[in-house]
Amino acid sequence: MDDRTSRLDRVFFHPTRVLIVKQLVEAAGGRQSFVELYKRCDINNHGTLRSHLKTLQRADYVEAAKSFNGVVPLTTVILTETGRRAYQAHIAALTMLVRSPEKWEAHA
C-alpha cells in the first residue's frame, strides 16, 4: 500500500464487511440478530455471513452472543467499541482519499 491508502483498514476491504458494520452502527445498541443482519445485508447464504463475521470477530470488531427465545436459538451480533472506532477511521480515510487526494500526503 502506498501512503495514500495506508490508513485504510484491510478488514474492510470486502464491501460486505463494511455493510455488516454499517448495519450494526445504525442498529439500536450496536447489536442485531444474525437473522436480521442477514436480511438487511441481503447476503445470499448464511455461510457467507458467518465467514465475514468470523473475520470481524478475529479483528475484535464484533462479538456474538448466543441465547434462546423460548426454545429457538438466537445469535446476536454486537459491535465492539474497537469495531466502531475502526469503522469510523476507515470511513474517514476513504472520505479524505476521495475528497482531497492532494491533502492526503499532508496528513500522513
N, C-alpha and C positions, 0 to 999 in steps of 0.2 A: 504494500500500500504506500502511496506517496503521502506527503504531509497533508494534502487536502482531504484525504479520506481516512487518516489515522484515527480520528475521533469517532468514526462510525463503529458501532458495536457489531461484531461478526455474528453474534447470536441472532440479531435482527436482519441478517442478510436475506433470509427467506421471508417473503411478504406475509405468509400465513402466520408466522410468529409475531409479526408486527400487529396483525389484525387481532390475534388472540389477546395480546397485552392491551391493545386499544380497547377491546370489549371489557376487559377487567378494570381498566382505568375508569371507564364510564359507568361501570356497574356499582350499585349501592354497596358500600363497604369493601370495594375491590374484590368481590367474590361473586362467583356464578356457578351454577351446577354444570356438570360435564355436559348433560343433555342440552341445556340452554346455550352453552358455549358452542356446541356442535351445530345447533340450528342457526345461531346468529352469525357464525363464521362461514356458513354454507360450505362446509367441508364434505367431501364425497364419501368418506367412511370413517368409522370410529378409530381404526388403526392409525390413520394419518394424524388425527388429533392427538392420540396417545403419544405418538412418536415426537410430535412438536412439543407436547407438554413435558416429555422426558428431557428434551434439550433445555427447555426453560427451567426445569427443576434442577438440572445439573449446574446451571448458572446461578442458582438460588434466586431466580426471578419469580417463581410461583411455588406454591405448596398445594398438596392435595389432602383433603380431609375426607375420610370415609365415615359414613353414618347410615342410619336406616330411617326411612319414612314408613313407619309401620313395619312391614316385612320386606319392603322394597329397598334395595341398597341404593344409596345416594352418594355420589362423589361430588364434592365441592372444590372448585379450583380457586385458590386465594392468591392474589398478587402480593408479593412481599414489598417492603419498603425499598430494598435493593433493586427489585424489578421496576418499581415506579421511577426511581431515580435514573436507572439505566435507560428506560424508555424515554424519559424527558430529555436526557442528554443526547440520545440518538436522534430524536426529532429535532432538537436544537441544532445539532451538527448538520443534519440534512438540510434544514432551512437555511443555515448560513451558506452551505455549499451551493444551493440553488439560487438564492437571492444575491449573494455577494461573493462570488468565487474569488474576486481580486482581494477582498478583505480577509479571506481565509488564512493566508500566509501571515498576515499581520498579527493574528491571534494564536498562531502556532507556537 
